[in-house]
Amino acid sequence: MDGIGVYTHGLLQHLPQAGVEVLPFSFAPPGDARRLSVGRALPLSFPLATLGDLILPSSVHLSTQSVLGTGAPPLDLFHATDYRIVRMDCPVVATLHDALPISHPEWASPKMRKLKNWLQAKAARKAQHVMTGSHFSIRELVECFGVDEHRISVVHHGVRAEWHEQPDAAARDATLAQHQLRAGYFLFVGTLQPRKNVERLLEAYLTLPPVLRSARQLVIVGAPGWRSEELVSRIKAAQQRGENVVWLDRLTDDLQLRHLYAGAGAFIFPSLHEGFGLPLLEAFASGVAVACSGTTSLPEVAAGAALEFDPLSVGEIAAAMTNLARDDALRARCVAAGRRRALELTWDEAARRTAAVYRHVLSH
């Protein structure tokens, strides 16, 4: 599940406890509503809804009756958790996670860049209120989409309660053995794509002293994404040379991912751009020391609980890895600070703040 999926699932689970009655809807895959994974199908597929936006006048809206059926009570509010917004005859709240395709087009696929830019700009204009995951993202949304800052609320994401629980040791060890891992490794989690900066992470690892590389594997967990071919080639070349590098492009379930966090000695997140950065919270809650980029939203999310480095400096990434591997006291401080930070950012709190945004929108 990607970051938007984790965000949506977290709200679906916790908004009812915040006093919100939730009716989930999704865009169905074209021609087959049975393939929906969450909620009921909206009456239009996403391509048709997008086409309608292009050709219909702005005064035309999707009615509550067409969504819920004749005779159903009206919707109070419609919340779109990504850029795929539809016009509704009720207030619309949109969560826009970042403005990456406009702010950094070099990190977005050219195939989808213009469409995403157009859709996100339309979303910003159609919504009565916009939510985002960090104060950093406010600046991007204002600069790139021209959104009125007074129409934007920051609601930090959360981490599920089970991440705070130590997984069963035998099950964890079985997962590590399945993937030929030795506890104490450097861990990265995220899709392999240019902005995740895994190339510099790999380069930094390969500059570490041989004795440290021998003692600690570099474990990269993530599916290959856009423009990842060269990185995949470099990973495989390092493996063929006998380097202690492991790439896991797929896992069987979320529990295996928790096992991998639990077995790590340090979590390294060198991303060049994040609207929030959920893997930091997962690592914090798992009791893993974290080193991350000191850029975009990550310092806000970490709030001092992680070692920060310049993600463009291979030397700084390598130094952070070395310090966490060799300084037991530093690692323990980072673990303790990370656990405290994870307790501050929960889905219960995110749901309460989201419900407060709904009440604000409905009262204006």
C-alpha positions as YAML, in Angstrom:
chain: A
units: angstrom
residues:
- id: 1
  name: MET
  ca: [0.00, 0.00, 0.00]
- id: 2
  name: ASP
  ca: [1.43, 3.39, -0.98]
- id: 3
  name: GLY
  ca: [1.46, 6.50, 1.20]
- id: 4
  name: ILE
  ca: [-1.92, 7.78, -0.02]
- id: 5
  name: GLY
  ca: [-3.41, 4.35, 0.60]
- id: 6
  name: VAL
  ca: [-2.03, 4.24, 4.16]
- id: 7
  name: TYR
  ca: [-3.38, 7.76, 4.77]
- id: 8
  name: THR
  ca: [-6.85, 6.91, 3.45]
- id: 9
  name: HIS
  ca: [-7.01, 3.66, 5.40]
- id: 10
  name: GLY
  ca: [-5.93, 5.40, 8.60]
- id: 11
  name: LEU
  ca: [-8.73, 7.96, 8.34]
- id: 12
  name: LEU
  ca: [-11.34, 5.34, 7.41]
- id: 13
  name: GLN
  ca: [-10.47, 3.37, 10.54]
- id: 14
  name: HIS
  ca: [-10.35, 6.27, 13.01]
- id: 15
  name: LEU
  ca: [-12.83, 8.93, 11.86]
- id: 16
  name: PRO
  ca: [-15.80, 7.04, 13.36]
- id: 17
  name: GLN
  ca: [-14.20, 7.36, 16.83]
- id: 18
  name: ALA
  ca: [-13.98, 11.11, 16.15]
- id: 19
  name: GLY
  ca: [-17.74, 11.28, 15.66]
- id: 20
  name: VAL
  ca: [-17.81, 11.13, 11.87]
- id: 21
  name: GLU
  ca: [-20.08, 8.78, 9.96]
- id: 22
  name: VAL
  ca: [-18.03, 7.66, 6.96]
- id: 23
  name: LEU
  ca: [-19.36, 6.39, 3.64]
- id: 24
  name: PRO
  ca: [-16.34, 5.29, 1.56]
- id: 25
  name: PHE
  ca: [-16.40, 5.59, -2.23]
- id: 26
  name: SER
  ca: [-13.80, 4.79, -4.84]
- id: 27
  name: PHE
  ca: [-13.35, 5.17, -8.57]
- id: 28
  name: ALA
  ca: [-13.92, 1.72, -9.99]
- id: 29
  name: PRO
  ca: [-11.53, 0.29, -12.55]
- id: 30
  name: PRO
  ca: [-13.16, 0.94, -15.94]
- id: 31
  name: GLY
  ca: [-15.84, -1.65, -16.70]
- id: 32
  name: ASP
  ca: [-15.61, -3.67, -13.48]
- id: 33
  name: ALA
  ca: [-16.85, -2.22, -10.18]
- id: 34
  name: ARG
  ca: [-16.37, -5.64, -8.56]
- id: 35
  name: ARG
  ca: [-12.62, -5.02, -8.46]
- id: 36
  name: LEU
  ca: [-13.04, -2.22, -5.92]
- id: 37
  name: SER
  ca: [-10.97, -2.72, -2.78]
- id: 38
  name: VAL
  ca: [-12.64, -0.03, -0.65]
- id: 39
  name: GLY
  ca: [-16.24, 1.17, -0.41]
- id: 40
  name: ARG
  ca: [-18.79, 1.63, -3.14]
- id: 41
  name: ALA
  ca: [-18.15, 2.69, -6.70]
- id: 42
  name: LEU
  ca: [-18.74, 6.30, -7.72]
- id: 43
  name: PRO
  ca: [-21.22, 6.47, -10.62]
- id: 44
  name: LEU
  ca: [-18.52, 7.62, -13.06]
- id: 45
  name: SER
  ca: [-15.12, 6.12, -13.70]
- id: 46
  name: PHE
  ca: [-12.19, 8.48, -13.18]
- id: 47
  name: PRO
  ca: [-11.58, 8.93, -16.95]
- id: 48
  name: LEU
  ca: [-15.25, 9.83, -17.53]
- id: 49
  name: ALA
  ca: [-15.31, 12.20, -14.54]
- id: 50
  name: THR
  ca: [-12.17, 13.87, -15.88]
- id: 51
  name: LEU
  ca: [-13.70, 14.18, -19.35]
- id: 52
  name: GLY
  ca: [-16.79, 15.74, -17.77]
- id: 53
  name: ASP
  ca: [-14.60, 18.34, -16.10]
- id: 54
  name: LEU
  ca: [-13.22, 19.25, -19.51]
- id: 55
  name: ILE
  ca: [-16.49, 19.62, -21.42]
- id: 56
  name: LEU
  ca: [-19.17, 20.48, -18.85]
- id: 57
  name: PRO
  ca: [-19.76, 23.99, -17.48]
- id: 58
  name: SER
  ca: [-18.41, 24.67, -14.01]
- id: 59
  name: SER
  ca: [-21.95, 24.98, -12.66]
- id: 60
  name: VAL
  ca: [-22.61, 21.25, -13.22]
- id: 61
  name: HIS
  ca: [-22.06, 19.10, -10.11]
- id: 62
  name: LEU
  ca: [-22.38, 15.41, -9.23]
- id: 63
  name: SER
  ca: [-25.49, 15.14, -7.08]
- id: 64
  name: THR
  ca: [-25.80, 13.31, -3.80]
- id: 65
  name: GLN
  ca: [-28.66, 11.30, -5.26]
- id: 66
  name: SER
  ca: [-26.51, 9.98, -8.10]
- id: 67
  name: VAL
  ca: [-23.88, 8.85, -5.60]
- id: 68
  name: LEU
  ca: [-26.08, 7.39, -2.85]
- id: 69
  name: GLY
  ca: [-29.27, 6.53, -4.73]
- id: 70
  name: THR
  ca: [-32.73, 8.05, -4.79]
- id: 71
  name: GLY
  ca: [-34.24, 8.74, -1.38]
- id: 72
  name: ALA
  ca: [-30.93, 8.67, 0.50]
- id: 73
  name: PRO
  ca: [-30.14, 11.52, 2.93]
- id: 74
  name: PRO
  ca: [-27.78, 14.13, 1.46]
- id: 75
  name: LEU
  ca: [-24.04, 14.05, 2.02]
- id: 76
  name: ASP
  ca: [-22.84, 16.72, 4.45]
- id: 77
  name: LEU
  ca: [-19.34, 16.84, 2.98]
- id: 78
  name: PHE
  ca: [-17.18, 15.04, 0.43]
- id: 79
  name: HIS
  ca: [-13.49, 14.41, 1.25]
- id: 80
  name: ALA
  ca: [-11.15, 13.38, -1.57]
- id: 81
  name: THR
  ca: [-7.94, 11.93, -0.16]
- id: 82
  name: ASP
  ca: [-5.91, 12.50, -3.32]
- id: 83
  name: TYR
  ca: [-6.04, 14.72, -6.41]
- id: 84
  name: ARG
  ca: [-8.98, 12.84, -8.03]
- id: 85
  name: ILE
  ca: [-11.72, 15.30, -7.12]
- id: 86
  name: VAL
  ca: [-15.29, 15.32, -8.44]
- id: 87
  name: ARG
  ca: [-17.69, 18.25, -8.33]
- id: 88
  name: MET
  ca: [-20.36, 17.69, -5.70]
- id: 89
  name: ASP
  ca: [-23.48, 19.54, -4.57]
- id: 90
  name: CYS
  ca: [-22.01, 19.64, -1.05]
- id: 91
  name: PRO
  ca: [-18.79, 21.12, 0.39]
- id: 92
  name: VAL
  ca: [-15.62, 19.41, -0.84]
- id: 93
  name: VAL
  ca: [-12.41, 18.96, 1.16]
- id: 94
  name: ALA
  ca: [-9.34, 17.78, -0.76]
- id: 95
  name: THR
  ca: [-6.12, 16.38, 0.65]
- id: 96
  name: LEU
  ca: [-3.23, 17.43, -1.58]
- id: 97
  name: HIS
  ca: [-0.04, 15.77, -0.39]
- id: 98
  name: ASP
  ca: [2.47, 17.83, -2.39]
- id: 99
  name: ALA
  ca: [2.98, 19.77, -5.61]
- id: 100
  name: LEU
  ca: [5.85, 17.62, -6.86]
- id: 101
  name: PRO
  ca: [4.97, 17.48, -10.59]
- id: 102
  name: ILE
  ca: [5.17, 21.29, -10.73]
- id: 103
  name: SER
  ca: [7.79, 22.07, -8.08]
- id: 104
  name: HIS
  ca: [10.19, 19.37, -9.34]
- id: 105
  name: PRO
  ca: [9.11, 18.13, -12.79]
- id: 106
  name: GLU
  ca: [12.41, 16.26, -13.14]
- id: 107
  name: TRP
  ca: [11.16, 13.77, -10.52]
- id: 108
  name: ALA
  ca: [7.76, 13.15, -12.13]
- id: 109
  name: SER
  ca: [7.06, 10.90, -15.07]
- id: 110
  name: PRO
  ca: [6.71, 12.97, -18.27]
- id: 111
  name: LYS
  ca: [3.90, 10.65, -19.34]
- id: 112
  name: MET
  ca: [1.64, 11.77, -16.48]
- id: 113
  name: ARG
  ca: [3.13, 15.16, -15.61]
- id: 114
  name: LYS
  ca: [0.78, 17.46, -17.52]
- id: 115
  name: LEU
  ca: [-2.30, 15.46, -16.49]
- id: 116
  name: LYS
  ca: [-1.33, 15.47, -12.82]
- id: 117
  name: ASN
  ca: [-0.53, 19.18, -12.90]
- id: 118
  name: TRP
  ca: [-3.90, 19.95, -14.44]
- id: 119
  name: LEU
  ca: [-5.80, 17.65, -12.08]
- id: 120
  name: GLN
  ca: [-4.13, 19.00, -8.95]
- id: 121
  name: ALA
  ca: [-4.72, 22.59, -10.01]
- id: 122
  name: LYS
  ca: [-8.39, 21.76, -10.71]
- id: 123
  name: ALA
  ca: [-8.65, 20.03, -7.32]
- id: 124
  name: ALA
  ca: [-7.28, 23.05, -5.54]
- id: 125
  name: ARG
  ca: [-9.87, 25.26, -7.25]
- id: 126
  name: LYS
  ca: [-12.84, 22.91, -6.74]
- id: 127
  name: ALA
  ca: [-12.34, 22.28, -3.04]
- id: 128
  name: GLN
  ca: [-13.75, 24.59, -0.40]
- id: 129
  name: HIS
  ca: [-10.82, 23.60, 1.82]
- id: 130
  name: VAL
  ca: [-7.48, 21.85, 1.30]
- id: 131
  name: MET
  ca: [-5.67, 19.60, 3.77]
- id: 132
  name: THR
  ca: [-2.01, 18.65, 3.61]
- id: 133
  name: GLY
  ca: [0.41, 16.70, 5.78]
- id: 134
  name: SER
  ca: [3.05, 19.30, 6.59]
- id: 135
  name: HIS
  ca: [3.70, 23.03, 6.84]
- id: 136
  name: PHE
  ca: [6.33, 22.58, 4.14]
- id: 137
  name: SER
  ca: [3.61, 21.48, 1.71]
- id: 138
  name: ILE
  ca: [1.62, 24.66, 2.38]
- id: 139
  name: ARG
  ca: [4.39, 26.69, 0.78]
- id: 140
  name: GLU
  ca: [4.37, 24.46, -2.29]
- id: 141
  name: LEU
  ca: [0.59, 24.53, -2.67]
- id: 142
  name: VAL
  ca: [0.51, 28.32, -2.40]
- id: 143
  name: GLU
  ca: [3.40, 28.84, -4.81]
- id: 144
  name: CYS
  ca: [2.51, 26.17, -7.37]
- id: 145
  name: PHE
  ca: [-1.31, 26.15, -7.32]
- id: 146
  name: GLY
  ca: [-2.10, 29.61, -6.02]
- id: 147
  name: VAL
  ca: [-4.20, 28.20, -3.17]
- id: 148
  name: ASP
  ca: [-5.19, 30.76, -0.54]
- id: 149
  name: GLU
  ca: [-3.14, 29.89, 2.53]
- id: 150
  name: HIS
  ca: [-6.21, 30.54, 4.71]
- id: 151
  name: ARG
  ca: [-7.97, 27.64, 2.95]
- id: 152
  name: ILE
  ca: [-5.25, 25.14, 3.89]
- id: 153
  name: SER
  ca: [-5.04, 23.11, 7.11]
- id: 154
  name: VAL
  ca: [-2.09, 20.96, 8.16]
- id: 155
  name: VAL
  ca: [-2.98, 17.56, 9.61]
- id: 156
  name: HIS
  ca: [0.05, 15.39, 10.31]
- id: 157
  name: HIS
  ca: [-0.34, 11.74, 9.43]
- id: 158
  name: GLY
  ca: [-0.18, 9.01, 12.04]
- id: 159
  name: VAL
  ca: [1.16, 5.54, 12.62]
- id: 160
  name: ARG
  ca: [-1.01, 2.55, 13.51]
- id: 161
  name: ALA
  ca: [-0.96, 1.28, 17.09]
- id: 162
  name: GLU
  ca: [0.42, -2.13, 16.13]
- id: 163
  name: TRP
  ca: [3.68, -0.53, 14.99]
- id: 164
  name: HIS
  ca: [4.42, 0.25, 18.64]
- id: 165
  name: GLU
  ca: [4.18, -3.45, 19.55]
- id: 166
  name: GLN
  ca: [7.24, -5.63, 19.30]
- id: 167
  name: PRO
  ca: [6.39, -8.44, 16.86]
- id: 168
  name: ASP
  ca: [6.77, -12.04, 17.92]
- id: 169
  name: ALA
  ca: [10.49, -12.78, 18.02]
- id: 170
  name: ALA
  ca: [10.21, -16.20, 16.40]
- id: 171
  name: ALA
  ca: [8.10, -14.84, 13.52]
- id: 172
  name: ARG
  ca: [10.51, -11.93, 13.05]
- id: 173
  name: ASP
  ca: [13.50, -14.26, 12.96]
- id: 174
  name: ALA
  ca: [11.72, -16.49, 10.44]
- id: 175
  name: THR
  ca: [11.17, -13.51, 8.13]
- id: 176
  name: LEU
  ca: [14.81, -12.47, 8.44]
- id: 177
  name: ALA
  ca: [15.96, -16.04, 7.76]
- id: 178
  name: GLN
  ca: [13.66, -16.26, 4.73]
- id: 179
  name: HIS
  ca: [15.46, -13.29, 3.18]
- id: 180
  name: GLN
  ca: [18.93, -14.25, 4.47]
- id: 181
  name: LEU
  ca: [19.19, -11.19, 6.72]
- id: 182
  name: ARG
  ca: [21.21, -10.72, 9.89]
- id: 183
  name: ALA
  ca: [19.73, -8.35, 12.49]
- id: 184
  name: GLY
  ca: [21.40, -4.96, 12.75]
- id: 185
  name: TYR
  ca: [21.34, -4.00, 9.04]
- id: 186
  name: PHE
  ca: [20.86, -0.57, 7.50]
- id: 187
  name: LEU
  ca: [17.30, -0.36, 6.17]
- id: 188
  name: PHE
  ca: [15.62, 1.75, 3.49]
- id: 189
  name: VAL
  ca: [11.91, 1.47, 2.58]
- id: 190
  name: GLY
  ca: [10.33, 3.18, -0.43]
- id: 191
  name: THR
  ca: [9.64, 2.89, -4.15]
- id: 192
  name: LEU
  ca: [12.78, 3.05, -6.25]
- id: 193
  name: GLN
  ca: [12.47, 6.36, -8.09]
- id: 194
  name: PRO
  ca: [14.77, 9.37, -8.55]
- id: 195
  name: ARG
  ca: [13.51, 11.54, -5.67]
- id: 196
  name: LYS
  ca: [14.09, 8.74, -3.14]
- id: 197
  name: ASN
  ca: [17.84, 9.19, -3.74]
- id: 198
  name: VAL
  ca: [18.70, 5.51, -3.27]
- id: 199
  name: GLU
  ca: [21.64, 5.86, -5.67]
- id: 200
  name: ARG
  ca: [23.49, 8.07, -3.18]
- id: 201
  name: LEU
  ca: [22.51, 5.77, -0.33]
- id: 202
  name: LEU
  ca: [24.07, 2.81, -2.15]
- id: 203
  name: GLU
  ca: [27.15, 4.87, -2.99]
- id: 204
  name: ALA
  ca: [27.49, 5.97, 0.65]
- id: 205
  name: TYR
  ca: [27.22, 2.38, 1.86]
- id: 206
  name: LEU
  ca: [29.91, 1.23, -0.56]
- id: 207
  name: THR
  ca: [32.30, 3.87, 0.82]
- id: 208
  name: LEU
  ca: [32.02, 2.48, 4.37]
- id: 209
  name: PRO
  ca: [35.00, 0.51, 5.72]
- id: 210
  name: PRO
  ca: [34.95, -3.14, 4.65]
- id: 211
  name: VAL
  ca: [34.68, -4.32, 8.25]
- id: 212
  name: LEU
  ca: [31.49, -2.27, 8.72]
- id: 213
  name: ARG
  ca: [29.99, -3.47, 5.44]
- id: 214
  name: SER
  ca: [30.79, -7.03, 6.44]
- id: 215
  name: ALA
  ca: [29.03, -6.59, 9.78]
- id: 216
  name: ARG
  ca: [25.96, -4.72, 8.51]
- id: 217
  name: GLN
  ca: [23.99, -5.39, 5.37]
- id: 218
  name: LEU
  ca: [22.26, -2.68, 3.37]
- id: 219
  name: VAL
  ca: [18.64, -3.78, 2.91]
- id: 220
  name: ILE
  ca: [16.58, -1.92, 0.30]
- id: 221
  name: VAL
  ca: [12.84, -2.62, 0.36]
- id: 222
  name: GLY
  ca: [10.80, -1.24, -2.51]
- id: 223
  name: ALA
  ca: [9.30, -1.97, -5.89]
- id: 224
  name: PRO
  ca: [11.02, -0.60, -8.99]
- id: 225
  name: GLY
  ca: [9.44, 2.69, -10.06]
- id: 226
  name: TRP
  ca: [9.88, 5.27, -12.77]
- id: 227
  name: ARG
  ca: [13.45, 5.65, -14.04]
- id: 228
  name: SER
  ca: [14.81, 2.95, -11.74]
- id: 229
  name: GLU
  ca: [16.58, 0.85, -14.37]
- id: 230
  name: GLU
  ca: [20.07, 2.25, -13.73]
- id: 231
  name: LEU
  ca: [19.68, 1.94, -9.96]
- id: 232
  name: VAL
  ca: [18.54, -1.68, -10.27]
- id: 233
  name: SER
  ca: [21.60, -2.37, -12.44]
- id: 234
  name: ARG
  ca: [23.88, -0.83, -9.81]
- id: 235
  name: ILE
  ca: [22.30, -2.86, -7.03]
- id: 236
  name: LYS
  ca: [22.71, -6.08, -9.00]
- id: 237
  name: ALA
  ca: [26.30, -5.20, -9.91]
- id: 238
  name: ALA
  ca: [27.12, -4.65, -6.24]
- id: 239
  name: GLN
  ca: [25.57, -7.99, -5.37]
- id: 240
  name: GLN
  ca: [27.58, -9.75, -8.09]
- id: 241
  name: ARG
  ca: [30.76, -8.26, -6.62]
- id: 242
  name: GLY
  ca: [29.85, -9.89, -3.31]
- id: 243
  name: GLU
  ca: [28.75, -6.71, -1.54]
- id: 244
  name: ASN
  ca: [26.43, -7.12, 1.44]
- id: 245
  name: VAL
  ca: [23.44, -5.53, -0.36]
- id: 246
  name: VAL
  ca: [19.95, -7.05, -0.33]
- id: 247
  name: TRP
  ca: [17.07, -5.79, -2.47]
- id: 248
  name: LEU
  ca: [13.53, -6.95, -1.68]
- id: 249
  name: ASP
  ca: [11.15, -5.76, -4.39]
- id: 250
  name: ARG
  ca: [8.04, -7.27, -2.80]
- id: 251
  name: LEU
  ca: [6.84, -8.58, 0.54]
- id: 252
  name: THR
  ca: [3.96, -10.90, 1.31]
- id: 253
  name: ASP
  ca: [2.20, -8.58, 3.80]
- id: 254
  name: ASP
  ca: [2.52, -5.64, 6.22]
- id: 255
  name: LEU
  ca: [3.58, -7.97, 9.03]
- id: 256
  name: GLN
  ca: [6.72, -8.89, 7.11]
- id: 257
  name: LEU
  ca: [7.49, -5.19, 6.77]
- id: 258
  name: ARG
  ca: [7.15, -4.76, 10.53]
- id: 259
  name: HIS
  ca: [9.55, -7.69, 10.98]
- id: 260
  name: LEU
  ca: [12.10, -5.98, 8.72]
- id: 261
  name: TYR
  ca: [11.90, -2.74, 10.68]
- id: 262
  name: ALA
  ca: [12.21, -4.67, 13.96]
- id: 263
  name: GLY
  ca: [15.39, -6.37, 12.74]
- id: 264
  name: ALA
  ca: [17.11, -3.19, 11.57]
- id: 265
  name: GLY
  ca: [19.99, -1.50, 13.36]
- id: 266
  name: ALA
  ca: [19.33, 1.85, 11.68]
- id: 267
  name: PHE
  ca: [16.81, 3.26, 9.23]
- id: 268
  name: ILE
  ca: [18.29, 5.55, 6.55]
- id: 269
  name: PHE
  ca: [15.94, 7.79, 4.56]
- id: 270
  name: PRO
  ca: [17.82, 10.01, 2.06]
- id: 271
  name: SER
  ca: [14.76, 11.24, 0.12]
- id: 272
  name: LEU
  ca: [15.11, 14.52, -1.77]
- id: 273
  name: HIS
  ca: [11.44, 15.46, -1.44]
- id: 274
  name: GLU
  ca: [8.58, 14.35, 0.82]
- id: 275
  name: GLY
  ca: [5.18, 15.86, 1.52]
- id: 276
  name: PHE
  ca: [5.25, 13.96, 4.82]
- id: 277
  name: GLY
  ca: [7.38, 10.79, 5.05]
- id: 278
  name: LEU
  ca: [5.43, 7.95, 6.68]
- id: 279
  name: PRO
  ca: [8.42, 5.55, 6.79]
- id: 280
  name: LEU
  ca: [10.00, 7.80, 9.45]
- id: 281
  name: LEU
  ca: [7.04, 7.21, 11.76]
- id: 282
  name: GLU
  ca: [7.09, 3.48, 11.09]
- id: 283
  name: ALA
  ca: [10.78, 3.35, 12.02]
- id: 284
  name: PHE
  ca: [10.30, 5.54, 15.12]
- id: 285
  name: ALA
  ca: [7.43, 3.38, 16.38]
- id: 286
  name: SER
  ca: [9.43, 0.21, 15.68]
- id: 287
  name: GLY
  ca: [12.23, 1.37, 17.96]
- id: 288
  name: VAL
  ca: [14.80, 1.89, 15.20]
- id: 289
  name: ALA
  ca: [17.34, 4.74, 15.17]
- id: 290
  name: VAL
  ca: [16.76, 6.99, 12.16]
- id: 291
  name: ALA
  ca: [18.95, 9.16, 9.95]
- id: 292
  name: CYS
  ca: [17.18, 11.20, 7.28]
- id: 293
  name: SER
  ca: [17.45, 14.11, 4.89]
- id: 294
  name: GLY
  ca: [17.31, 17.53, 6.49]
- id: 295
  name: THR
  ca: [15.10, 18.83, 3.66]
- id: 296
  name: THR
  ca: [11.46, 19.45, 2.73]
- id: 297
  name: SER
  ca: [8.99, 18.04, 5.31]
- id: 298
  name: LEU
  ca: [11.32, 15.55, 7.00]
- id: 299
  name: PRO
  ca: [12.75, 17.82, 9.75]
- id: 300
  name: GLU
  ca: [9.17, 18.78, 10.65]
- id: 301
  name: VAL
  ca: [8.11, 15.14, 10.90]
- id: 302
  name: ALA
  ca: [11.24, 14.03, 12.79]
- id: 303
  name: ALA
  ca: [11.12, 17.03, 15.17]
- id: 304
  name: GLY
  ca: [14.71, 16.40, 16.28]
- id: 305
  name: ALA
  ca: [14.34, 12.64, 16.76]
- id: 306
  name: ALA
  ca: [16.55, 11.72, 13.78]
- id: 307
  name: LEU
  ca: [20.08, 12.45, 12.67]
- id: 308
  name: GLU
  ca: [19.81, 14.80, 9.70]
- id: 309
  name: PHE
  ca: [22.15, 15.02, 6.72]
- id: 310
  name: ASP
  ca: [22.43, 16.78, 3.38]
- id: 311
  name: PRO
  ca: [20.90, 14.26, 0.95]
- id: 312
  name: LEU
  ca: [23.12, 15.52, -1.87]
- id: 313
  name: SER
  ca: [26.28, 14.66, 0.09]
- id: 314
  name: VAL
  ca: [27.38, 11.03, -0.10]
- id: 315
  name: GLY
  ca: [29.91, 11.81, 2.63]
- id: 316
  name: GLU
  ca: [27.26, 13.07, 5.05]
- id: 317
  name: ILE
  ca: [25.04, 10.04, 4.42]
- id: 318
  name: ALA
  ca: [28.00, 7.71, 5.05]
- id: 319
  name: ALA
  ca: [28.93, 9.63, 8.23]
- id: 320
  name: ALA
  ca: [25.40, 9.29, 9.60]
- id: 321
  name: MET
  ca: [25.41, 5.55, 8.88]
- id: 322
  name: THR
  ca: [28.80, 5.16, 10.56]
- id: 323
  name: ASN
  ca: [27.77, 7.15, 13.64]
- id: 324
  name: LEU
  ca: [24.59, 5.14, 14.18]
- id: 325
  name: ALA
  ca: [26.44, 1.87, 13.68]
- id: 326
  name: ARG
  ca: [29.32, 2.61, 16.06]
- id: 327
  name: ASP
  ca: [27.93, 4.94, 18.74]
- id: 328
  name: ASP
  ca: [25.67, 2.90, 21.03]
- id: 329
  name: ALA
  ca: [24.74, 5.90, 23.19]
- id: 330
  name: LEU
  ca: [23.75, 7.99, 20.15]
- id: 331
  name: ARG
  ca: [21.70, 5.14, 18.77]
- id: 332
  name: ALA
  ca: [19.90, 4.69, 22.10]
- id: 333
  name: ARG
  ca: [19.09, 8.41, 22.27]
- id: 334
  name: CYS
  ca: [17.68, 8.32, 18.75]
- id: 335
  name: VAL
  ca: [15.57, 5.27, 19.54]
- id: 336
  name: ALA
  ca: [14.10, 6.90, 22.66]
- id: 337
  name: ALA
  ca: [13.42, 10.20, 20.89]
- id: 338
  name: GLY
  ca: [11.84, 8.38, 17.97]
- id: 339
  name: ARG
  ca: [9.49, 6.40, 20.21]
- id: 340
  name: ARG
  ca: [8.37, 9.64, 21.87]
- id: 341
  name: ARG
  ca: [7.78, 11.29, 18.51]
- id: 342
  name: ALA
  ca: [5.75, 8.35, 17.22]
- id: 343
  name: LEU
  ca: [3.48, 8.57, 20.26]
- id: 344
  name: GLU
  ca: [2.69, 12.18, 19.34]
- id: 345
  name: LEU
  ca: [1.60, 11.34, 15.79]
- id: 346
  name: THR
  ca: [-1.30, 8.89, 15.88]
- id: 347
  name: TRP
  ca: [-4.22, 8.23, 13.56]
- id: 348
  name: ASP
  ca: [-6.57, 9.00, 16.47]
- id: 349
  name: GLU
  ca: [-5.12, 12.53, 16.63]
- id: 350
  name: ALA
  ca: [-5.14, 12.85, 12.82]
- id: 351
  name: ALA
  ca: [-8.82, 11.83, 12.76]
- id: 352
  name: ARG
  ca: [-9.72, 14.35, 15.48]
- id: 353
  name: ARG
  ca: [-7.98, 17.15, 13.60]
- id: 354
  name: THR
  ca: [-9.61, 16.07, 10.34]
- id: 355
  name: ALA
  ca: [-13.05, 16.10, 11.97]
- id: 356
  name: ALA
  ca: [-12.30, 19.62, 13.24]
- id: 357
  name: VAL
  ca: [-11.59, 20.69, 9.63]
- id: 358
  name: TYR
  ca: [-14.94, 19.22, 8.55]
- id: 359
  name: ARG
  ca: [-16.76, 21.16, 11.29]
- id: 360
  name: HIS
  ca: [-14.97, 24.37, 10.30]
- id: 361
  name: VAL
  ca: [-15.95, 23.95, 6.63]
- id: 362
  name: LEU
  ca: [-19.58, 23.15, 7.46]
- id: 363
  name: SER
  ca: [-19.88, 26.15, 9.75]
- id: 364
  name: HIS
  ca: [-18.74, 28.65, 7.09]
...
